[in-house]
């Protein structure tokens, strides 16, 4: 199946800067969320939450 290309009109320099800043902000938000997720996974693993919840292993 062929992908459709998104058709947009050209932007001016101001709009290009806005879009670029939005991308930077979104990237920073994703990085922060990944860090929080990693810290919470590590804490859950260290606490051996699977055992408390009655599961035989972390992967279960």
N, CA, C and O atoms as a Tripos MOL2 file, in Angstrom:
@<TRIPOS>MOLECULE
protein
  240   239    60     0     0
PROTEIN
NO_CHARGES

@<TRIPOS>ATOM
      1 N           0.8460   -1.1890    0.0000 N.3       1 UNK1
      2 CA          0.0000    0.0000    0.0000 C.3       1 UNK1
      3 C           0.8860    1.2450    0.0000 C.2       1 UNK1
      4 O           1.7680    1.3780    0.8490 O.2       1 UNK1
      5 N           0.6640    2.1250   -0.9140 N.am      2 UNK2
      6 CA          1.4730    3.3350   -1.0160 C.3       2 UNK2
      7 C           1.0930    4.3260    0.0800 C.2       2 UNK2
      8 O          -0.0820    4.5100    0.3980 O.2       2 UNK2
      9 N           2.1110    4.9530    0.6430 N.am      3 UNK3
     10 CA          1.8570    5.9580    1.6670 C.3       3 UNK3
     11 C           1.4840    7.2720    1.0040 C.2       3 UNK3
     12 O           2.0560    7.6710   -0.0110 O.2       3 UNK3
     13 N           0.5150    7.9250    1.6050 N.am      4 UNK4
     14 CA          0.1290    9.2360    1.1040 C.3       4 UNK4
     15 C           1.0300   10.2830    1.7340 C.2       4 UNK4
     16 O           1.2860   10.2400    2.9370 O.2       4 UNK4
     17 N           1.5040   11.2090    0.9440 N.am      5 UNK5
     18 CA          2.3200   12.2790    1.4760 C.3       5 UNK5
     19 C           1.4090   13.3830    1.9840 C.2       5 UNK5
     20 O           0.4260   13.7570    1.3430 O.2       5 UNK5
     21 N           1.7650   13.8890    3.1480 N.am      6 UNK6
     22 CA          0.9950   14.9980    3.7070 C.3       6 UNK6
     23 C           1.2910   16.2460    2.8840 C.2       6 UNK6
     24 O           2.4480   16.5890    2.6440 O.2       6 UNK6
     25 N           0.2450   16.9060    2.4650 N.am      7 UNK7
     26 CA          0.4210   18.1110    1.6630 C.3       7 UNK7
     27 C           0.1710   19.3310    2.5530 C.2       7 UNK7
     28 O          -0.8990   19.4970    3.1390 O.2       7 UNK7
     29 N           1.1820   20.1610    2.6290 N.am      8 UNK8
     30 CA          1.0630   21.3870    3.4030 C.3       8 UNK8
     31 C           1.6210   22.5380    2.5980 C.2       8 UNK8
     32 O           2.4280   22.3550    1.6860 O.2       8 UNK8
     33 N           1.1810   23.7060    2.9490 N.am      9 UNK9
     34 CA          1.7050   24.8790    2.2720 C.3       9 UNK9
     35 C           3.0140   25.2940    2.9400 C.2       9 UNK9
     36 O           3.2280   24.9910    4.1140 O.2       9 UNK9
     37 N           3.8680   25.9640    2.2290 N.am     10 UNK10
     38 CA          5.1260   26.4410    2.8100 C.3      10 UNK10
     39 C           4.8510   27.3690    3.9920 C.2      10 UNK10
     40 O           3.8220   28.0420    4.0430 O.2      10 UNK10
     41 N           5.7790   27.3930    4.9270 N.am     11 UNK11
     42 CA          5.6310   28.2610    6.0890 C.3      11 UNK11
     43 C           6.6730   29.3740    6.0200 C.2      11 UNK11
     44 O           7.6860   29.2730    5.3280 O.2      11 UNK11
     45 N           6.3870   30.4240    6.7530 N.am     12 UNK12
     46 CA          7.3790   31.5000    6.8250 C.3      12 UNK12
     47 C           8.3810   31.1830    7.9320 C.2      12 UNK12
     48 O           8.2080   30.2090    8.6650 O.2      12 UNK12
     49 N           9.4160   31.9900    8.0550 N.am     13 UNK13
     50 CA         10.4870   31.7380    9.0180 C.3      13 UNK13
     51 C           9.9650   31.7350   10.4520 C.2      13 UNK13
     52 O          10.3950   30.9160   11.2650 O.2      13 UNK13
     53 N           9.0430   32.6410   10.7680 N.am     14 UNK14
     54 CA          8.5010   32.7060   12.1290 C.3      14 UNK14
     55 C           7.7710   31.4050   12.4810 C.2      14 UNK14
     56 O           7.9610   30.8570   13.5680 O.2      14 UNK14
     57 N           6.9470   30.9200   11.5710 N.am     15 UNK15
     58 CA          6.2100   29.6840   11.8200 C.3      15 UNK15
     59 C           7.1660   28.4940   11.8930 C.2      15 UNK15
     60 O           6.9520   27.5720   12.6800 O.2      15 UNK15
     61 N           8.2110   28.5130   11.0800 N.am     16 UNK16
     62 CA          9.2060   27.4440   11.1190 C.3      16 UNK16
     63 C           9.8970   27.4100   12.4780 C.2      16 UNK16
     64 O          10.1410   26.3320   13.0200 O.2      16 UNK16
     65 N          10.2130   28.5750   13.0330 N.am     17 UNK17
     66 CA         10.8160   28.6410   14.3630 C.3      17 UNK17
     67 C           9.8530   28.1310   15.4300 C.2      17 UNK17
     68 O          10.2610   27.4200   16.3480 O.2      17 UNK17
     69 N           8.5750   28.4920   15.3130 N.am     18 UNK18
     70 CA          7.5660   28.0060   16.2640 C.3      18 UNK18
     71 C           7.4700   26.4880   16.2280 C.2      18 UNK18
     72 O           7.4680   25.8330   17.2700 O.2      18 UNK18
     73 N           7.3910   25.9400   15.0350 N.am     19 UNK19
     74 CA          7.2910   24.4880   14.8900 C.3      19 UNK19
     75 C           8.5290   23.7920   15.4470 C.2      19 UNK19
     76 O           8.4250   22.7590   16.1080 O.2      19 UNK19
     77 N           9.6890   24.3620   15.1790 N.am     20 UNK20
     78 CA         10.9360   23.7920   15.6860 C.3      20 UNK20
     79 C          10.9600   23.8180   17.2060 C.2      20 UNK20
     80 O          11.3730   22.8410   17.8310 O.2      20 UNK20
     81 N          10.5340   24.8970   17.7980 N.am     21 UNK21
     82 CA         10.4870   24.9920   19.2620 C.3      21 UNK21
     83 C           9.4840   23.9940   19.8370 C.2      21 UNK21
     84 O           9.7410   23.3900   20.8780 O.2      21 UNK21
     85 N           8.3560   23.8190   19.1740 N.am     22 UNK22
     86 CA          7.3760   22.8290   19.6280 C.3      22 UNK22
     87 C           7.9680   21.4210   19.5780 C.2      22 UNK22
     88 O           7.7260   20.6130   20.4750 O.2      22 UNK22
     89 N           8.7340   21.1300   18.5440 N.am     23 UNK23
     90 CA          9.3910   19.8280   18.4530 C.3      23 UNK23
     91 C          10.4150   19.6420   19.5650 C.2      23 UNK23
     92 O          10.5040   18.5680   20.1600 O.2      23 UNK23
     93 N          11.1890   20.6900   19.8470 N.am     24 UNK24
     94 CA         12.1670   20.6090   20.9370 C.3      24 UNK24
     95 C          11.4680   20.3560   22.2690 C.2      24 UNK24
     96 O          11.8950   19.5090   23.0530 O.2      24 UNK24
     97 N          10.4010   21.0900   22.5140 N.am     25 UNK25
     98 CA          9.6540   20.9270   23.7630 C.3      25 UNK25
     99 C           9.0740   19.5260   23.8690 C.2      25 UNK25
    100 O           9.1640   18.8970   24.9240 O.2      25 UNK25
    101 N           8.4870   19.0340   22.7990 N.am     26 UNK26
    102 CA          7.9130   17.6930   22.8090 C.3      26 UNK26
    103 C           8.9960   16.6380   23.0470 C.2      26 UNK26
    104 O           8.7680   15.6680   23.7700 O.2      26 UNK26
    105 N          10.1550   16.8220   22.4510 N.am     27 UNK27
    106 CA         11.2560   15.8880   22.6520 C.3      27 UNK27
    107 C          11.7050   15.8910   24.1060 C.2      27 UNK27
    108 O          11.9520   14.8300   24.6790 O.2      27 UNK27
    109 N          11.8110   17.0560   24.7000 N.am     28 UNK28
    110 CA         12.1820   17.1590   26.1130 C.3      28 UNK28
    111 C          11.1310   16.4920   26.9930 C.2      28 UNK28
    112 O          11.4750   15.8180   27.9640 O.2      28 UNK28
    113 N           9.8610   16.6730   26.6630 N.am     29 UNK29
    114 CA          8.7810   16.0370   27.4260 C.3      29 UNK29
    115 C           8.8820   14.5190   27.3570 C.2      29 UNK29
    116 O           8.6960   13.8330   28.3620 O.2      29 UNK29
    117 N           9.1760   13.9980   26.1740 N.am     30 UNK30
    118 CA          9.3070   12.5480   26.0050 C.3      30 UNK30
    119 C          10.4960   12.0320   26.8090 C.2      30 UNK30
    120 O          10.3920   11.0100   27.4870 O.2      30 UNK30
    121 N          11.6090   12.7270   26.7370 N.am     31 UNK31
    122 CA         12.7930   12.3060   27.5010 C.3      31 UNK31
    123 C          12.4990   12.2920   28.9960 C.2      31 UNK31
    124 O          12.9010   11.3640   29.6980 O.2      31 UNK31
    125 N          11.8070   13.3020   29.4810 N.am     32 UNK32
    126 CA         11.4610   13.3540   30.9070 C.3      32 UNK32
    127 C          10.5300   12.2080   31.2770 C.2      32 UNK32
    128 O          10.6900   11.5990   32.3340 O.2      32 UNK32
    129 N           9.5700   11.9120   30.4270 N.am     33 UNK33
    130 CA          8.6310   10.8160   30.7000 C.3      33 UNK33
    131 C           9.3620    9.4720   30.7110 C.2      33 UNK33
    132 O           9.0600    8.6150   31.5420 O.2      33 UNK33
    133 N          10.3060    9.2800   29.8110 N.am     34 UNK34
    134 CA         11.0780    8.0400   29.7780 C.3      34 UNK34
    135 C          11.9000    7.8970   31.0510 C.2      34 UNK34
    136 O          12.0090    6.8000   31.5980 O.2      34 UNK34
    137 N          12.4750    8.9880   31.5250 N.am     35 UNK35
    138 CA         13.2450    8.9470   32.7680 C.3      35 UNK35
    139 C          12.3520    8.5600   33.9380 C.2      35 UNK35
    140 O          12.7300    7.7110   34.7450 O.2      35 UNK35
    141 N          11.1830    9.1610   34.0430 N.am     36 UNK36
    142 CA         10.2480    8.8250   35.1150 C.3      36 UNK36
    143 C           9.8570    7.3560   35.0270 C.2      36 UNK36
    144 O           9.8370    6.6540   36.0380 O.2      36 UNK36
    145 N           9.5470    6.8940   33.8290 N.am     37 UNK37
    146 CA          9.1740    5.4950   33.6440 C.3      37 UNK37
    147 C          10.3090    4.5690   34.0780 C.2      37 UNK37
    148 O          10.0710    3.5890   34.7840 O.2      37 UNK37
    149 N          11.5260    4.8680   33.6670 N.am     38 UNK38
    150 CA         12.6720    4.0300   34.0310 C.3      38 UNK38
    151 C          12.8650    3.9930   35.5440 C.2      38 UNK38
    152 O          13.1350    2.9310   36.1050 O.2      38 UNK38
    153 N          12.7320    5.1250   36.2020 N.am     39 UNK39
    154 CA         12.8860    5.1630   37.6560 C.3      39 UNK39
    155 C          11.8020    4.3500   38.3560 C.2      39 UNK39
    156 O          12.0730    3.6610   39.3400 O.2      39 UNK39
    157 N          10.5840    4.4320   37.8510 N.am     40 UNK40
    158 CA          9.4850    3.6800   38.4620 C.3      40 UNK40
    159 C           9.6190    2.1850   38.2160 C.2      40 UNK40
    160 O           9.3160    1.3850   39.1010 O.2      40 UNK40
    161 N          10.0670    1.7970   37.0310 N.am     41 UNK41
    162 CA         10.2900    0.3810   36.7500 C.3      41 UNK41
    163 C          11.3970   -0.1490   37.6610 C.2      41 UNK41
    164 O          11.2670   -1.2300   38.2350 O.2      41 UNK41
    165 N          12.4770    0.6080   37.7920 N.am     42 UNK42
    166 CA         13.5770    0.1800   38.6600 C.3      42 UNK42
    167 C          13.1140    0.0270   40.1010 C.2      42 UNK42
    168 O          13.4610   -0.9490   40.7660 O.2      42 UNK42
    169 N          12.3300    0.9900   40.5870 N.am     43 UNK43
    170 CA         11.8210    0.9140   41.9570 C.3      43 UNK43
    171 C          10.9150   -0.2990   42.1390 C.2      43 UNK43
    172 O          10.9970   -0.9890   43.1560 O.2      43 UNK43
    173 N          10.0530   -0.5600   41.1610 N.am     44 UNK44
    174 CA          9.1550   -1.7120   41.2510 C.3      44 UNK44
    175 C           9.9490   -3.0110   41.2330 C.2      44 UNK44
    176 O           9.6260   -3.9490   41.9620 O.2      44 UNK44
    177 N          10.9860   -3.0690   40.4020 N.am     45 UNK45
    178 CA         11.7940   -4.2800   40.3250 C.3      45 UNK45
    179 C          12.5610   -4.4950   41.6310 C.2      45 UNK45
    180 O          12.6020   -5.6090   42.1540 O.2      45 UNK45
    181 N          13.1590   -3.4450   42.1480 N.am     46 UNK46
    182 CA         13.8960   -3.5520   43.4160 C.3      46 UNK46
    183 C          12.9750   -3.9790   44.5630 C.2      46 UNK46
    184 O          13.3980   -4.6910   45.4730 O.2      46 UNK46
    185 N          11.7250   -3.5430   44.5120 N.am     47 UNK47
    186 CA         10.7590   -3.8890   45.5580 C.3      47 UNK47
    187 C          10.1730   -5.2900   45.3580 C.2      47 UNK47
    188 O           9.4070   -5.7750   46.1900 O.2      47 UNK47
    189 N          10.5440   -5.9330   44.2450 N.am     48 UNK48
    190 CA         10.0480   -7.2780   43.9290 C.3      48 UNK48
    191 C           8.5180   -7.3210   43.9880 C.2      48 UNK48
    192 O           7.9330   -8.2020   44.6180 O.2      48 UNK48
    193 N           7.8930   -6.3650   43.3270 N.am     49 UNK49
    194 CA          6.4320   -6.2400   43.3780 C.3      49 UNK49
    195 C           5.7170   -7.4830   42.8760 C.2      49 UNK49
    196 O           4.6110   -7.7840   43.3250 O.2      49 UNK49
    197 N           6.3380   -8.2110   41.9450 N.am     50 UNK50
    198 CA          5.6950   -9.4210   41.4230 C.3      50 UNK50
    199 C           5.4320  -10.4400   42.5310 C.2      50 UNK50
    200 O           4.4020  -11.1150   42.5270 O.2      50 UNK50
    201 N           6.3590  -10.5490   43.4740 N.am     51 UNK51
    202 CA          6.1870  -11.5230   44.5560 C.3      51 UNK51
    203 C           5.0380  -11.1100   45.4730 C.2      51 UNK51
    204 O           4.2270  -11.9430   45.8750 O.2      51 UNK51
    205 N           4.9760   -9.8360   45.7950 N.am     52 UNK52
    206 CA          3.9100   -9.3310   46.6710 C.3      52 UNK52
    207 C           2.5410   -9.5280   46.0250 C.2      52 UNK52
    208 O           1.5480   -9.7680   46.7120 O.2      52 UNK52
    209 N           2.5010   -9.4230   44.7000 N.am     53 UNK53
    210 CA          1.2360   -9.5710   43.9730 C.3      53 UNK53
    211 C           0.9220  -11.0230   43.6110 C.2      53 UNK53
    212 O          -0.0870  -11.3080   42.9650 O.2      53 UNK53
    213 N           1.7880  -11.9250   44.0310 N.am     54 UNK54
    214 CA          1.5210  -13.3330   43.8310 C.3      54 UNK54
    215 C           1.9510  -13.9050   42.4930 C.2      54 UNK54
    216 O           1.5060  -14.9870   42.1120 O.2      54 UNK54
    217 N           2.8140  -13.1930   41.7730 N.am     55 UNK55
    218 CA          3.3090  -13.6840   40.4850 C.3      55 UNK55
    219 C           4.6370  -14.4130   40.7080 C.2      55 UNK55
    220 O           5.4040  -14.0420   41.5970 O.2      55 UNK55
    221 N           4.9090  -15.4380   39.9150 N.am     56 UNK56
    222 CA          6.1210  -16.2090   40.1220 C.3      56 UNK56
    223 C           7.4170  -15.4990   39.6910 C.2      56 UNK56
    224 O           8.5030  -15.8710   40.1350 O.2      56 UNK56
    225 N           7.3000  -14.4790   38.8270 N.am     57 UNK57
    226 CA          8.4940  -13.7810   38.3520 C.3      57 UNK57
    227 C           8.1210  -12.3790   37.8570 C.2      57 UNK57
    228 O           6.9450  -12.0420   37.7150 O.2      57 UNK57
    229 N           9.1540  -11.5770   37.6010 N.am     58 UNK58
    230 CA          8.9480  -10.2340   37.0590 C.3      58 UNK58
    231 C           8.2110  -10.2910   35.7290 C.2      58 UNK58
    232 O           7.2730   -9.5250   35.5120 O.2      58 UNK58
    233 N           8.6160  -11.1770   34.8460 N.am     59 UNK59
    234 CA          8.0020  -11.2470   33.5250 C.3      59 UNK59
    235 C           6.5680  -11.7910   33.5520 C.2      59 UNK59
    236 O           5.7930  -11.5560   32.6250 O.2      59 UNK59
    237 N           6.2270  -12.5110   34.6070 N.am     60 UNK60
    238 CA          4.8690  -13.0440   34.7050 C.3      60 UNK60
    239 C           3.8940  -11.9130   34.9850 C.2      60 UNK60
    240 O           2.6920  -12.1500   35.1050 O.2      60 UNK60
@<TRIPOS>BOND
     1     1     2 1
     2     2     3 1
     3     3     4 2
     4     3     5 am
     5     5     6 1
     6     6     7 1
     7     7     8 2
     8     7     9 am
     9     9    10 1
    10    10    11 1
    11    11    12 2
    12    11    13 am
    13    13    14 1
    14    14    15 1
    15    15    16 2
    16    15    17 am
    17    17    18 1
    18    18    19 1
    19    19    20 2
    20    19    21 am
    21    21    22 1
    22    22    23 1
    23    23    24 2
    24    23    25 am
    25    25    26 1
    26    26    27 1
    27    27    28 2
    28    27    29 am
    29    29    30 1
    30    30    31 1
    31    31    32 2
    32    31    33 am
    33    33    34 1
    34    34    35 1
    35    35    36 2
    36    35    37 am
    37    37    38 1
    38    38    39 1
    39    39    40 2
    40    39    41 am
    41    41    42 1
    42    42    43 1
    43    43    44 2
    44    43    45 am
    45    45    46 1
    46    46    47 1
    47    47    48 2
    48    47    49 am
    49    49    50 1
    50    50    51 1
    51    51    52 2
    52    51    53 am
    53    53    54 1
    54    54    55 1
    55    55    56 2
    56    55    57 am
    57    57    58 1
    58    58    59 1
    59    59    60 2
    60    59    61 am
    61    61    62 1
    62    62    63 1
    63    63    64 2
    64    63    65 am
    65    65    66 1
    66    66    67 1
    67    67    68 2
    68    67    69 am
    69    69    70 1
    70    70    71 1
    71    71    72 2
    72    71    73 am
    73    73    74 1
    74    74    75 1
    75    75    76 2
    76    75    77 am
    77    77    78 1
    78    78    79 1
    79    79    80 2
    80    79    81 am
    81    81    82 1
    82    82    83 1
    83    83    84 2
    84    83    85 am
    85    85    86 1
    86    86    87 1
    87    87    88 2
    88    87    89 am
    89    89    90 1
    90    90    91 1
    91    91    92 2
    92    91    93 am
    93    93    94 1
    94    94    95 1
    95    95    96 2
    96    95    97 am
    97    97    98 1
    98    98    99 1
    99    99   100 2
   100    99   101 am
   101   101   102 1
   102   102   103 1
   103   103   104 2
   104   103   105 am
   105   105   106 1
   106   106   107 1
   107   107   108 2
   108   107   109 am
   109   109   110 1
   110   110   111 1
   111   111   112 2
   112   111   113 am
   113   113   114 1
   114   114   115 1
   115   115   116 2
   116   115   117 am
   117   117   118 1
   118   118   119 1
   119   119   120 2
   120   119   121 am
   121   121   122 1
   122   122   123 1
   123   123   124 2
   124   123   125 am
   125   125   126 1
   126   126   127 1
   127   127   128 2
   128   127   129 am
   129   129   130 1
   130   130   131 1
   131   131   132 2
   132   131   133 am
   133   133   134 1
   134   134   135 1
   135   135   136 2
   136   135   137 am
   137   137   138 1
   138   138   139 1
   139   139   140 2
   140   139   141 am
   141   141   142 1
   142   142   143 1
   143   143   144 2
   144   143   145 am
   145   145   146 1
   146   146   147 1
   147   147   148 2
   148   147   149 am
   149   149   150 1
   150   150   151 1
   151   151   152 2
   152   151   153 am
   153   153   154 1
   154   154   155 1
   155   155   156 2
   156   155   157 am
   157   157   158 1
   158   158   159 1
   159   159   160 2
   160   159   161 am
   161   161   162 1
   162   162   163 1
   163   163   164 2
   164   163   165 am
   165   165   166 1
   166   166   167 1
   167   167   168 2
   168   167   169 am
   169   169   170 1
   170   170   171 1
   171   171   172 2
   172   171   173 am
   173   173   174 1
   174   174   175 1
   175   175   176 2
   176   175   177 am
   177   177   178 1
   178   178   179 1
   179   179   180 2
   180   179   181 am
   181   181   182 1
   182   182   183 1
   183   183   184 2
   184   183   185 am
   185   185   186 1
   186   186   187 1
   187   187   188 2
   188   187   189 am
   189   189   190 1
   190   190   191 1
   191   191   192 2
   192   191   193 am
   193   193   194 1
   194   194   195 1
   195   195   196 2
   196   195   197 am
   197   197   198 1
   198   198   199 1
   199   199   200 2
   200   199   201 am
   201   201   202 1
   202   202   203 1
   203   203   204 2
   204   203   205 am
   205   205   206 1
   206   206   207 1
   207   207   208 2
   208   207   209 am
   209   209   210 1
   210   210   211 1
   211   211   212 2
   212   211   213 am
   213   213   214 1
   214   214   215 1
   215   215   216 2
   216   215   217 am
   217   217   218 1
   218   218   219 1
   219   219   220 2
   220   219   221 am
   221   221   222 1
   222   222   223 1
   223   223   224 2
   224   223   225 am
   225   225   226 1
   226   226   227 1
   227   227   228 2
   228   227   229 am
   229   229   230 1
   230   230   231 1
   231   231   232 2
   232   231   233 am
   233   233   234 1
   234   234   235 1
   235   235   236 2
   236   235   237 am
   237   237   238 1
   238   238   239 1
   239   239   240 2
@<TRIPOS>SUBSTRUCTURE
     1 UNK1         2 RESIDUE 1 A UNK
     2 UNK2         6 RESIDUE 1 A UNK
     3 UNK3        10 RESIDUE 1 A UNK
     4 UNK4        14 RESIDUE 1 A UNK
     5 UNK5        18 RESIDUE 1 A UNK
     6 UNK6        22 RESIDUE 1 A UNK
     7 UNK7        26 RESIDUE 1 A UNK
     8 UNK8        30 RESIDUE 1 A UNK
     9 UNK9        34 RESIDUE 1 A UNK
    10 UNK10       38 RESIDUE 1 A UNK
    11 UNK11       42 RESIDUE 1 A UNK
    12 UNK12       46 RESIDUE 1 A UNK
    13 UNK13       50 RESIDUE 1 A UNK
    14 UNK14       54 RESIDUE 1 A UNK
    15 UNK15       58 RESIDUE 1 A UNK
    16 UNK16       62 RESIDUE 1 A UNK
    17 UNK17       66 RESIDUE 1 A UNK
    18 UNK18       70 RESIDUE 1 A UNK
    19 UNK19       74 RESIDUE 1 A UNK
    20 UNK20       78 RESIDUE 1 A UNK
    21 UNK21       82 RESIDUE 1 A UNK
    22 UNK22       86 RESIDUE 1 A UNK
    23 UNK23       90 RESIDUE 1 A UNK
    24 UNK24       94 RESIDUE 1 A UNK
    25 UNK25       98 RESIDUE 1 A UNK
    26 UNK26      102 RESIDUE 1 A UNK
    27 UNK27      106 RESIDUE 1 A UNK
    28 UNK28      110 RESIDUE 1 A UNK
    29 UNK29      114 RESIDUE 1 A UNK
    30 UNK30      118 RESIDUE 1 A UNK
    31 UNK31      122 RESIDUE 1 A UNK
    32 UNK32      126 RESIDUE 1 A UNK
    33 UNK33      130 RESIDUE 1 A UNK
    34 UNK34      134 RESIDUE 1 A UNK
    35 UNK35      138 RESIDUE 1 A UNK
    36 UNK36      142 RESIDUE 1 A UNK
    37 UNK37      146 RESIDUE 1 A UNK
    38 UNK38      150 RESIDUE 1 A UNK
    39 UNK39      154 RESIDUE 1 A UNK
    40 UNK40      158 RESIDUE 1 A UNK
    41 UNK41      162 RESIDUE 1 A UNK
    42 UNK42      166 RESIDUE 1 A UNK
    43 UNK43      170 RESIDUE 1 A UNK
    44 UNK44      174 RESIDUE 1 A UNK
    45 UNK45      178 RESIDUE 1 A UNK
    46 UNK46      182 RESIDUE 1 A UNK
    47 UNK47      186 RESIDUE 1 A UNK
    48 UNK48      190 RESIDUE 1 A UNK
    49 UNK49      194 RESIDUE 1 A UNK
    50 UNK50      198 RESIDUE 1 A UNK
    51 UNK51      202 RESIDUE 1 A UNK
    52 UNK52      206 RESIDUE 1 A UNK
    53 UNK53      210 RESIDUE 1 A UNK
    54 UNK54      214 RESIDUE 1 A UNK
    55 UNK55      218 RESIDUE 1 A UNK
    56 UNK56      222 RESIDUE 1 A UNK
    57 UNK57      226 RESIDUE 1 A UNK
    58 UNK58      230 RESIDUE 1 A UNK
    59 UNK59      234 RESIDUE 1 A UNK
    60 UNK60      238 RESIDUE 1 A UNK
